[in-house]
Amino acid sequence: MLLDNATPSPLIKTVCHENRHVTEKLAKNLLKAFSNPTAIDAIERSFLALEEFLTIEDSLKQHRIEWMLGVPQLCTVKRHGEKDYKVQIPTYIGETVYKYEPSLRNSSMNKALLTALLDCQTGHAMFCIGAISNMMKLFINDKDIGKYMYHLPPPMLMMTRYIDWFVPYLNTQAAE
């Protein structure tokens, strides 16, 4: 697998460029790598590979961003006795309104990176801080990723954008 090395291979860009099949397989492997927030060393290697992967300039770039970061979806609920899911109406400002799902087929077992970030805030601070740091580098260094992140809807109504929780979270962690 391409992620086994200590540093990402330039092979990622060569093999994945305009190759949807290989790109999907690598995306699934990367999503799986981010699903274990306790393996900090593996996460660092995975972020190096993620940067190589997401910054490939080809027709699949937007797909890769959506597969890895996730696509915003309104939270839904299925009430007892009903057949269909319905949009969940928030009852307070801090309740989750959007979730972020990978749009990659057959990846339902793996969380998108943005969902993993939200989920790790309470129990895996080291992963979360490292992931935010790496994500911010990606936003700054790649205009397409930065634009995507800037325009994502917030997970909760008390925010304007997805990225609005980064600074308060980091300040809270620094104070502890």
C-alpha positions as CSV (number, residue, x, y, z in Angstrom):
1,M,0.0,0.0,0.0
2,L,1.2,3.5,-0.7
3,L,0.7,4.7,2.9
4,D,3.1,2.2,4.4
5,N,6.2,4.3,3.9
6,A,7.4,7.0,6.3
7,T,6.9,9.7,3.7
8,P,4.3,9.8,0.9
9,S,5.5,8.7,-2.4
10,P,5.5,11.0,-5.4
11,L,4.0,7.9,-7.0
12,I,0.6,9.1,-5.6
13,K,0.4,12.0,-8.0
14,T,1.6,9.9,-10.9
15,V,-0.7,6.9,-10.3
16,C,-3.8,8.8,-9.4
17,H,-3.7,11.5,-12.1
18,E,-6.8,11.1,-14.2
19,N,-7.2,7.5,-12.9
20,R,-10.6,7.3,-11.2
21,H,-10.3,3.6,-10.2
22,V,-6.9,4.0,-8.4
23,T,-8.0,7.3,-7.0
24,E,-11.1,5.7,-5.4
25,K,-9.0,2.9,-3.9
26,L,-6.5,5.3,-2.4
27,A,-9.3,7.5,-1.0
28,K,-10.9,4.5,0.7
29,N,-7.5,3.6,2.3
30,L,-7.0,7.2,3.4
31,L,-10.4,7.3,5.0
32,K,-9.7,4.1,6.8
33,A,-6.3,5.5,8.0
34,F,-8.1,8.5,9.6
35,S,-10.7,6.3,11.3
36,N,-8.3,5.4,14.2
37,P,-7.6,8.7,16.1
38,T,-5.3,7.0,18.6
39,A,-2.6,6.1,16.1
40,I,-0.9,9.6,16.0
41,D,2.2,8.5,14.0
42,A,0.0,6.9,11.3
43,I,-2.1,10.0,11.2
44,E,0.9,12.2,10.5
45,R,1.9,10.0,7.6
46,S,-1.7,9.9,6.4
47,F,-1.8,13.7,6.3
48,L,1.4,13.8,4.2
49,A,-0.3,11.4,1.8
50,L,-3.5,13.3,1.9
51,E,-1.8,16.5,0.9
52,E,-0.2,14.8,-2.1
53,F,-3.5,13.2,-2.9
54,L,-5.8,16.3,-2.6
55,T,-3.4,18.7,-4.5
56,I,-3.3,16.7,-7.7
57,E,-4.4,19.0,-10.5
58,D,-6.7,17.1,-12.7
59,S,-10.5,16.6,-13.5
60,L,-10.9,14.5,-10.3
61,K,-9.7,17.1,-7.8
62,Q,-13.2,18.2,-6.7
63,H,-14.2,14.6,-6.3
64,R,-11.2,13.8,-4.1
65,I,-11.9,16.9,-1.9
66,E,-15.5,15.7,-1.4
67,W,-14.6,12.1,-0.9
68,M,-12.0,12.9,1.8
69,L,-13.4,16.0,3.6
70,G,-17.1,15.1,3.2
71,V,-20.2,16.6,1.6
72,P,-22.6,18.5,4.0
73,Q,-25.9,16.8,4.6
74,L,-28.7,17.9,6.8
75,C,-29.2,15.6,9.8
76,T,-32.2,13.4,9.5
77,V,-34.2,11.2,11.9
78,K,-36.6,8.4,11.6
79,R,-39.3,8.6,14.1
80,H,-41.0,5.6,15.6
81,G,-43.7,4.2,13.3
82,E,-42.7,6.3,10.3
83,K,-41.3,4.8,7.1
84,D,-39.2,7.8,5.9
85,Y,-36.4,9.8,7.4
86,K,-37.2,13.5,8.0
87,V,-34.9,16.5,8.4
88,Q,-34.1,17.0,12.1
89,I,-35.3,20.3,13.4
90,P,-32.8,21.7,15.9
91,T,-34.2,22.6,19.3
92,Y,-31.2,24.6,20.5
93,I,-28.4,26.6,18.9
94,G,-25.6,24.1,19.8
95,E,-27.4,21.1,18.3
96,T,-25.8,19.5,15.2
97,V,-27.6,20.5,12.0
98,Y,-25.1,19.2,9.3
99,K,-23.1,16.1,9.1
100,Y,-20.3,15.5,6.5
101,E,-20.4,12.3,4.6
102,P,-17.9,10.9,2.1
103,S,-19.5,10.8,-1.3
104,L,-17.3,7.9,-2.3
105,R,-19.3,4.7,-3.1
106,N,-19.0,1.8,-0.6
107,S,-17.3,4.0,2.0
108,S,-20.2,4.0,4.5
109,M,-18.0,2.3,7.2
110,N,-15.5,5.2,7.1
111,K,-16.1,8.7,8.3
112,A,-15.2,11.8,6.2
113,L,-12.3,13.7,7.7
114,L,-14.6,16.6,8.7
115,T,-16.9,14.3,10.7
116,A,-13.9,12.6,12.3
117,L,-12.6,16.0,13.4
118,L,-15.9,16.9,15.0
119,D,-16.1,13.6,16.7
120,C,-12.6,13.7,18.2
121,Q,-12.9,17.0,20.0
122,T,-13.7,15.4,23.4
123,G,-11.7,12.2,23.6
124,H,-8.8,12.6,21.3
125,A,-7.4,16.1,21.7
126,M,-3.9,15.3,20.3
127,F,-5.4,13.9,17.1
128,C,-7.8,16.8,16.8
129,I,-5.1,19.5,17.3
130,G,-2.8,17.8,14.8
131,A,-5.6,17.3,12.3
132,I,-6.7,21.0,12.6
133,S,-3.1,22.1,12.1
134,N,-2.6,19.9,9.0
135,M,-6.0,20.9,7.6
136,M,-5.2,24.6,8.0
137,K,-1.9,24.1,6.1
138,L,-4.0,22.5,3.3
139,F,-6.5,25.4,3.3
140,I,-3.7,27.9,3.0
141,N,-1.6,26.1,0.4
142,D,-4.4,25.1,-2.0
143,K,-7.0,27.6,-3.1
144,D,-9.5,24.9,-4.1
145,I,-9.5,23.2,-0.7
146,G,-9.5,26.6,1.0
147,K,-12.5,27.7,-1.0
148,Y,-14.3,24.4,-0.3
149,M,-13.8,24.7,3.4
150,Y,-14.6,28.4,3.6
151,H,-18.0,27.8,2.0
152,L,-19.0,24.7,3.9
153,P,-22.1,25.2,6.1
154,P,-21.5,25.0,9.9
155,P,-22.2,21.8,11.9
156,M,-24.3,23.9,14.4
157,L,-26.4,27.0,14.1
158,M,-24.2,29.0,16.4
159,M,-21.5,29.1,13.7
160,T,-21.3,30.7,10.3
161,R,-18.9,28.3,8.7
162,Y,-17.5,24.8,9.4
163,I,-14.0,26.3,10.3
164,D,-15.5,28.6,12.9
165,W,-14.9,26.1,15.7
166,F,-11.2,25.7,15.1
167,V,-9.9,28.8,16.9
168,P,-12.1,28.5,20.0
169,Y,-11.2,24.8,20.3
170,L,-7.5,25.5,20.0
171,N,-7.7,28.3,22.6
172,T,-9.5,26.0,25.0
173,Q,-6.9,23.3,24.6
174,A,-4.1,25.8,25.0
175,A,-5.6,27.0,28.3
176,E,-5.8,23.4,29.7
